[in-house]
């Protein structure tokens, strides 16, 4: 005989089992349930009673009665891990139902809480979808960078050819023409007259001077194009390295060189808007150990923002000015300061809180400032934007250590 104490322990075990258990007949009438089964099924019982399993699960597992009553073998698994959901707070619960025939008219239903597993699967699916989207974006970006790179390479090749071309052949000939004519004053005056001879000499001199100016401007333009194309190629290489997960080398250079390169790239935009640019660079500054391309990207973006700030309604300065200072602020830190008298902005405390997606422009994306701040932070520096208010101009500060640890780059 079985001891009554053992029966009691068995019943207690079944009642407190971490899996919901329900003993029912072929018609679904429930004979016995443990506590967890009651807890799981009660939200589905419209009248608050769980007398028949098929009735309670009619909406969640509508074919349950057909499956059970149509099962022929004397014992075996009828339903295996059939999932259904039950309303709950704050989120619905997900359960897995199994039905076993354990002999004659005796069936055992088991209920397991699989909510966390369902959530994990959804998280995994979401992650896979996000990964697929990201991989698609990377593929598109890679193609775009490749196409842009091909175009830039073509421009660079053509610019290099123009830069290597010999000087204009006509200019040296014209430069010799004036002195030659002046060596024949009598013949020239006899043929043209005194006034016309003098006018011809003045015209030749003016043509020579103008062509000399145009030749100098041409050389300067070609040099600027070459430098700008090189900068774009470096940025494209940087972006390719980012996409491929590569690392970025750093080099040692002077702060004034960084500023001059950035100004060279943005000079046309600033000049077109009539912005008077003045610079003040401390001659005793130490070198920086930085990623040149990315730091130029920061300075170019700052200069672009300054230029665009003068386009905003409310920027009514009669004299448009930008003053750039590069100075040492501590023994081991220096600062780039860009101070303009453009439209400015109005924020509490006068300091713009730089976060991704937040911008001072009506049509801006907020990505430029955020990227700049991240690049500067990756060099162990700070990027700050201030304004005394609308119409009061703005000041951008880029603080960098004179020397920083290489290989500590972060991706924005």
C-alpha positions in Angstrom: 0.0 0.0 0.0 1.0 3.6 -0.6 1.5 5.6 2.5 -0.9 8.5 3.0 2.1 10.8 3.5 3.6 9.9 0.2 0.2 10.5 -1.6 0.1 13.9 0.1 3.6 14.7 -1.0 2.8 13.6 -4.5 -0.3 15.8 -4.6 1.6 18.7 -3.2 4.3 18.2 -5.8 1.7 18.2 -8.6 -0.1 21.2 -7.2 3.1 23.2 -6.9 4.7 21.9 -10.1 6.2 24.8 -12.2 4.3 23.5 -15.2 0.5 23.8 -15.5 -1.2 20.4 -15.2 -4.9 19.6 -15.9 -6.5 16.1 -15.8 -9.5 16.0 -18.1 -11.8 13.6 -20.0 -12.2 13.1 -23.7 -15.1 15.7 -23.7 -12.8 18.3 -22.1 -14.3 18.1 -18.6 -11.7 19.0 -16.1 -11.2 16.7 -13.1 -8.2 18.2 -11.5 -5.7 21.1 -12.0 -2.7 22.4 -10.2 -2.3 26.0 -9.1 -0.3 27.1 -12.1 -2.8 25.7 -14.6 -5.6 27.7 -12.8 -3.5 30.9 -12.9 -2.8 30.5 -16.6 -6.3 29.6 -17.7 -8.4 31.8 -15.5 -8.0 34.9 -17.7 -9.6 32.9 -20.5 -12.6 31.8 -18.4 -15.4 34.3 -19.2 -17.6 33.2 -16.2 -14.7 32.7 -13.8 -15.0 28.9 -13.9 -12.7 26.3 -15.5 -15.0 23.3 -15.8 -14.3 22.4 -19.4 -10.8 22.8 -21.1 -12.3 22.9 -24.6 -14.6 25.7 -23.7 -11.9 27.8 -22.0 -9.6 27.3 -25.0 -12.3 27.6 -27.7 -10.9 30.9 -29.1 -7.2 30.2 -28.5 -7.1 26.5 -29.8 -10.4 26.1 -31.6 -9.6 22.6 -33.0 -8.6 21.1 -29.7 -11.8 19.1 -29.1 -11.6 17.6 -32.6 -8.0 16.6 -32.1 -8.6 15.0 -28.7 -11.9 13.2 -29.6 -10.5 12.0 -32.9 -7.4 10.5 -31.4 -7.5 6.6 -31.7 -4.5 5.1 -29.9 -5.0 4.2 -26.2 -2.1 6.5 -25.2 0.3 9.0 -26.8 0.9 12.7 -27.6 -2.0 14.4 -29.3 -0.9 18.0 -29.2 2.8 19.1 -28.9 3.8 22.6 -27.8 0.8 24.4 -29.4 1.3 28.1 -28.6 -1.4 30.6 -27.7 -1.6 34.0 -26.0 -3.5 35.2 -23.0 -4.1 38.9 -22.2 -2.0 40.2 -19.4 -0.6 43.3 -17.9 1.5 45.0 -19.1 2.1 42.6 -21.9 0.3 39.4 -23.0 1.6 36.0 -21.9 2.4 33.2 -24.3 1.9 29.6 -23.4 2.7 26.2 -25.0 0.0 23.5 -24.7 0.6 19.8 -24.9 -2.1 17.1 -24.6 -1.3 13.5 -23.8 -3.6 10.5 -23.6 -2.4 8.5 -20.6 -5.1 5.7 -20.8 -8.8 5.2 -21.5 -10.7 8.4 -20.8 -7.8 10.1 -19.0 -6.0 12.9 -20.7 -3.3 15.2 -19.3 -2.9 18.8 -20.5 0.4 20.6 -19.7 0.9 24.3 -20.0 4.3 26.0 -20.1 5.0 29.8 -20.0 7.1 30.5 -23.1 6.7 34.3 -23.0 10.4 34.9 -22.6 11.2 32.5 -25.4 8.7 34.2 -27.7 10.1 37.6 -26.8 13.7 36.4 -27.4 12.6 35.1 -30.8 11.1 38.4 -31.7 14.2 40.2 -30.6 16.3 37.8 -32.7 14.0 38.4 -35.7 14.2 42.2 -35.2 17.9 42.0 -34.9 18.1 39.9 -38.1 15.9 42.4 -39.9 18.0 45.3 -38.7 21.2 43.5 -39.7 19.7 42.9 -43.2 18.8 46.5 -43.5 22.2 47.6 -42.3 23.9 45.2 -44.7 21.8 46.6 -47.5 22.7 50.1 -46.5 26.4 49.2 -46.4 26.1 47.6 -49.9 24.5 50.8 -51.2 27.0 53.0 -49.5 29.9 50.9 -50.8 28.5 51.3 -54.4 28.0 55.0 -54.0 31.5 55.5 -52.6 32.9 53.4 -55.4 31.1 55.5 -58.1 32.1 58.8 -56.4 35.6 57.6 -56.1 35.7 56.8 -59.8 34.5 60.3 -60.6 36.9 62.0 -58.3 39.8 59.9 -59.7 38.9 61.1 -63.1 38.8 64.7 -61.9 42.1 64.3 -60.1 43.7 62.9 -63.2 42.5 65.7 -65.3 43.6 68.3 -62.7 47.0 66.7 -62.5 47.4 67.0 -66.3 46.4 70.6 -66.2 48.8 71.3 -63.3 51.6 69.6 -65.2 50.9 71.4 -68.5 53.6 73.9 -69.6 53.0 77.6 -69.2 51.0 79.4 -71.9 53.3 79.7 -74.9 51.6 83.0 -76.0 52.5 84.8 -72.8 56.3 84.8 -73.1 55.9 85.9 -76.7 53.7 88.8 -75.7 56.1 89.7 -72.8 58.9 90.0 -75.5 56.7 92.1 -77.8 56.6 95.2 -75.7 60.4 95.6 -75.3 60.8 94.8 -79.0 58.4 97.6 -80.1 60.1 100.0 -77.7 63.4 99.3 -79.5 61.8 100.6 -82.7 60.3 103.9 -81.7 61.0 105.8 -84.9 59.6 103.1 -87.2 56.6 102.6 -85.0 55.8 106.3 -84.8 56.4 106.7 -88.6 54.0 104.0 -89.4 51.2 104.7 -86.8 51.9 108.2 -85.5 53.0 109.2 -82.0 49.6 108.8 -80.3 48.7 105.5 -81.9 52.2 104.1 -81.2 51.9 105.0 -77.5 48.3 103.5 -77.4 49.6 100.3 -79.0 52.4 100.0 -76.4 49.9 100.6 -73.6 47.6 98.0 -75.0 50.3 95.4 -75.2 51.4 96.1 -71.6 47.8 95.8 -70.4 47.3 92.5 -72.2 50.5 91.1 -70.8 49.6 92.2 -67.2 46.1 90.7 -67.6 47.4 87.4 -69.0 50.0 87.2 -66.2 47.2 87.7 -63.6 45.0 85.0 -65.3 47.9 82.6 -65.4 48.6 83.1 -61.7 44.9 82.7 -60.9 44.8 79.5 -63.1 47.8 78.0 -61.2 46.2 78.9 -57.9 42.8 77.4 -59.0 44.5 74.2 -60.2 46.4 73.9 -56.9 43.2 74.4 -54.9 41.4 71.8 -57.0 44.2 69.4 -56.5 44.1 69.9 -52.7 40.3 69.7 -52.5 40.3 66.5 -54.6 43.0 65.0 -52.4 40.9 65.8 -49.4 37.8 64.3 -50.9 39.7 61.1 -51.8 41.0 60.9 -48.2 37.5 61.2 -46.9 36.3 58.5 -49.2 39.1 56.3 -48.0 38.1 57.0 -44.4 34.5 56.1 -45.1 35.5 52.9 -46.8 37.6 52.0 -43.8 34.7 52.7 -41.5 32.4 50.4 -43.5 35.0 47.7 -43.6 35.8 48.1 -39.9 39.3 49.3 -40.4 41.4 51.5 -38.2 42.6 55.0 -39.0 46.3 56.1 -38.7 47.2 59.4 -37.1 49.9 61.8 -38.0 51.7 64.8 -36.5 51.1 68.2 -38.0 50.8 71.9 -37.0 47.4 73.4 -36.1 48.0 76.3 -38.5 48.3 73.8 -41.4 44.9 72.3 -40.5 43.3 75.7 -40.4 44.8 76.7 -43.8 43.7 73.5 -45.5 40.1 74.0 -44.2 40.0 77.6 -45.2 41.3 76.7 -48.7 38.4 74.3 -49.1 35.8 76.8 -47.9 37.3 80.1 -49.2 35.1 80.2 -52.2 31.9 79.8 -50.1 33.0 82.4 -47.6 34.1 84.9 -50.3 30.8 84.5 -52.3 28.9 85.6 -49.2 31.2 88.6 -48.6 32.5 87.3 -45.3 35.7 88.9 -44.1 37.9 86.3 -42.5 40.7 87.2 -40.1 43.0 84.7 -38.4 45.2 84.8 -35.3 47.4 81.8 -34.9 49.8 81.5 -31.9 53.2 80.8 -33.5 54.5 78.8 -30.5 51.8 76.1 -30.6 53.1 72.5 -30.5 52.1 69.9 -33.1 49.0 67.8 -32.9 48.9 64.0 -33.3 45.6 63.6 -35.1 43.8 62.1 -38.0 44.3 64.9 -40.5 41.3 64.2 -42.7 38.8 63.9 -40.0 40.0 67.0 -38.2 39.8 69.0 -41.5 36.3 67.5 -41.8 35.4 69.1 -38.5 36.9 72.5 -39.3 35.3 72.5 -42.8 31.9 71.7 -41.3 32.3 74.6 -38.8 33.2 77.0 -41.6 30.3 75.8 -43.7 27.9 76.4 -40.8 29.3 79.9 -40.4 28.7 80.6 -44.1 25.2 79.2 -44.0 24.4 81.2 -40.8 24.8 84.4 -42.8 22.1 83.2 -45.2 19.5 82.9 -42.4 16.8 85.6 -42.2 17.8 87.9 -39.3 21.4 88.0 -40.1 21.6 91.7 -40.9 25.2 92.6 -40.2 26.4 95.4 -42.4 29.9 93.9 -42.2 30.1 90.1 -42.2 33.0 88.9 -40.2 34.5 85.7 -39.0 37.5 85.8 -36.7 39.5 82.5 -36.1 41.9 82.2 -33.2 44.2 79.3 -32.6 45.7 79.6 -29.1 47.2 77.6 -26.3 44.8 77.5 -23.3 46.7 75.1 -21.1 50.3 73.6 -21.3 48.9 70.5 -22.9 45.8 71.8 -24.8 45.1 74.3 -27.5 41.8 75.8 -28.8 40.4 76.7 -32.2 37.9 79.5 -31.8 35.5 80.5 -34.6 33.6 83.8 -33.8 31.1 85.2 -36.3 28.5 88.0 -36.3 25.9 86.0 -38.1 22.3 85.1 -37.1 23.2 83.3 -33.8 20.6 81.2 -31.9 18.6 81.3 -28.7 19.0 78.4 -26.2 18.9 78.3 -22.4 22.3 79.2 -20.9 23.7 80.1 -24.3 25.3 76.7 -24.9 23.9 74.5 -27.5 23.4 70.9 -26.3 24.9 68.8 -29.1 22.9 65.6 -29.6 22.3 63.5 -32.8 19.4 64.9 -34.8 19.4 68.3 -33.0 20.3 71.3 -35.0 20.4 75.1 -35.0 19.2 75.3 -38.6 15.6 75.2 -39.7 16.4 72.7 -42.4 19.4 70.9 -40.9 19.6 67.2 -40.1 21.6 67.6 -36.8 24.1 65.0 -38.0 27.0 67.4 -38.8 27.4 68.9 -35.3 27.0 65.5 -33.7 29.6 63.9 -36.0 32.0 66.8 -35.3 31.6 66.4 -31.6 32.3 62.7 -31.8 35.4 63.2 -33.9 36.8 65.7 -31.5 35.9 63.5 -28.5 37.7 60.6 -30.2 40.8 62.9 -30.1 40.2 63.5 -26.3 39.0 67.0 -27.0 35.8 69.0 -26.6 33.5 70.7 -29.1 31.3 73.6 -27.9 28.9 75.9 -29.6 27.7 79.1 -27.9 25.6 82.1 -28.8 24.4 85.1 -26.8 21.0 85.0 -28.6 19.3 85.4 -31.9 21.1 88.0 -34.0 24.1 88.0 -31.7 26.4 85.7 -33.7 27.9 82.5 -32.5 31.2 81.1 -31.2 32.4 77.6 -31.8 35.3 76.2 -29.7 37.4 73.1 -30.6 39.7 72.1 -27.8 42.4 69.5 -28.5 45.3 68.1 -26.6 48.7 69.0 -28.0 49.5 65.3 -28.1 47.2 62.4 -27.8 47.5 58.6 -27.6 47.4 57.1 -31.1 45.1 54.3 -32.0 42.4 55.5 -29.7 40.0 56.4 -32.5 36.2 56.1 -32.1 33.7 55.8 -34.9 30.8 58.3 -35.1 
